[in-house]
Structure formats: C-alpha cells, structure tokens
Amino acid sequence: MGAGTEPDGSSRSDEEWERFLRESVAGAADAPKEPSARARDVARRLRAEPGRGLEGWRSYTPARPKRRTGWYVVGLLASLVLLVVALAPGRIVDLFAGADSPPLAAETARPTQAPPAEAAQRPTMDEPFRGSPAASWASGAAGITVPKAGAVGWMSAAEVERALARSRDFLVASGLDRGVLQGERPEKAIALINPHQKDVQDLLKTAFRTPSEKNDPLLLLSRFQPSRTHLVGDVVKTRGRLTYREGKRGALQVTADVTFVYPVTRADAGGDDEIVRTIVRRELVLSWDDPDKVITEPGTFSIVSYKYDMTNGGCGAPTGYFTPPFGTDRRVDEAGTEVDPYDRSAPVGRGESSGDECGRATRS
C-alpha cells in the first residue's frame, strides 16, 4: 500500500497506516453496537412496567468482593492483649481467676481424697468464695444430693421420697435460712423434729436461753450474732448428700453429710473488707419411725445422732453463735489441730460424744 495523505496535505508512511488500521479494527470490537429491533422493544416494555421481569429470565446481583478485614482485626486484638499483659500481668490473672469456676458434678458418694489446692487469692465482697474449692460448689439446697427413692421398711417409694425431701428441708431450715443465720429462732426446723423426743426437745429449750457445751444450738443449726457478724452476699455454698437404709423397727434411717461455707465480715467493718469463711460440716442421722411402733407425729423425724466439724467459727466459751475470728483474733484459733475443712473423704469427728477441740483450717 502506498503512503496516505492527511486532510492537511501531510502524508503518512505505510507502517503508520497499517498500525492505524489495526488499532481502528481492535477498537471497533469494543465499541457500542446498535441494539436490534427486538432488544429495543424489550427495553421499551421494561421501562413501561419496571416492577415486572421477563418470565424465564434469570437475574442476579453481582457479589461484592470480600474485604479481608478479619485477620487485621484479630491481629489488632492480639496486639492489645499482649500490651495489657506486659503492662499489668496481675490484672489479667485476677480477671481469669475471678471468673466463675465450672460447677462440680453432684456428690453421690464419699470422695476418696481432698479437693486439689486452689491458687492463693483473697476473697472480695463481690467474690467471697474466691480462692477456695467452694467457688465451684453449688449454692444453697442445690448442693445437697438427694438419691432416688425406693421402698424401705414400713414406707413405700413415694413415702421415702417425701421423707427425703423433708430431711433436706430440715438442712435448709437449720443451715441456710437467712433469718436463722442472723440469729432468729429456727421454728421451721424445730417443727420437723418429733415433739415426743424428750432429749432433743430439752436441748432446744435450754440451748437458746443458756447455751453450754452440752446444750448448744450450734450442734443442730448455724447462726451468727448480727450485732457482731454480717453475711457477705446472699449465697451459701454447700456440698454433700443424703443416704438412706432401713433402721430399727423398720424405720427409714436417713444420713445427711453436708458441708456449709459461710462468708462473713465484721458488722462494724466500715471500710474494712476483711472476709472470713466459716466452714461447717454436719452429719445428722434421722429416723422416720413407724407410728405403729414409735410415738411420733406425722411428717416429723427423731434425731439419732448429730456431729459437726467447724473452722473459723470461734474457739471461746459457747455463746449460741458462731464467732468468726477477725484480725488479731485469728491467732487464738491457730492453736487448734490442723484440719482441711474442704476434705470430705474423712469421717466427721465432732459431736455430742466427742471433745470440744477447735480445728485450725489449713485453708479457708
């Protein structure tokens, strides 16, 4: 092909004309094309009815490209955590240690060993069980395991079930009732005891007027003097169980073995937040007697025996109240025999037939 001539009279070389033609053809492929008559008709109908699509046609919204922001956020958070750990590691330990411990499974048999040691941490008003095995124990009556009922002696399975429930009611009324813990008379608990059991009724009549080693209300129930001691929070931690078998004269004999953990502080503490945990483990043996063989009243039991171990509850003369030691008073309690109050693998050792030795807690 010869050289071309521009409108202004200048000329192009053959190579320039070839490049120009190739670029023109390539550009023409991308150039908008004139729509066909059918396409114009469809577009016109769509504009006339914007809410209607063409039957049989598929439409879609193109997916928006994903933004890879997740890893950036994770990296930022990790950097912040590392910074906090570097600046205040103690706060991180407190944060995780203060979290609720996973609850233990219900106790269905005597454990074979004491619970493992906890990290040494002071209890607080918000977390009064912090740093103790009781942090993972159940609260209140939920920590007292009641077994499945079966017929025993003179009682049917349904009657045994009711007796077990009332036995636990006694533990609640004597060891968890808020009013009783604050020094009130335990009317609900007393109402469940056979009124014809003279020795126990004599104990109760004397214990609240003139408490002594022999007649002490603490042998059967827990109470604190409100003018001296305040309970911290609304929760008492418990762990234990009921068991039963056939007793004398076909009676249903129920044994309760339960540990109660009471966090308390001084009534006149003011700004002092010292918290002491009074820990009481009780073993009660109750007899639901056949009324045809023993003088009793419906819905009541006789007490066969009672024992308890106590730490951080005071070692002085009986007052009818637990007297937790605060401040320098703790030195007096430290003279007793060492005992792990959370160890439920050993039998309960204190009671009406045992000495008055005051145990010193190896951990509280």
Salt bridges, closest charged atoms under 4 A:
GLU6 OE2 - ARG12 NE 1.89
GLU34 OE2 - ARG40 NH1 3.88
ASP41 OD1 - ARG44 NH2 3.13
ASP41 OD2 - ARG45 NE 3.61
GLU49 OE1 - ARG52 NH1 3.43
ASP94 OD1 - ARG130 NH2 3.12
GLU107 OE1 - ARG239 NE 3.80
GLU107 OE2 - ARG241 NH1 2.57
GLU107 OE2 - ARG344 NH2 2.76
GLU187 OE2 - ARG185 NE 3.32
ASP202 OD2 - LYS198 NZ 2.84
ASP257 OD2 - ARG241 NH1 3.98
ASP257 OD2 - ARG281 NH2 2.87
ASP257 OD1 - ARG344 NH1 3.25
ASP272 OD2 - ARG266 NH2 2.45
GLU274 OE1 - ARG266 NH2 3.70
GLU274 OE2 - ARG330 NE 3.53
GLU297 OE2 - HIS196 NE2 2.81
GLU338 OE2 - ARG360 NH2 3.07
ASP340 OD2 - ARG363 NH2 2.92
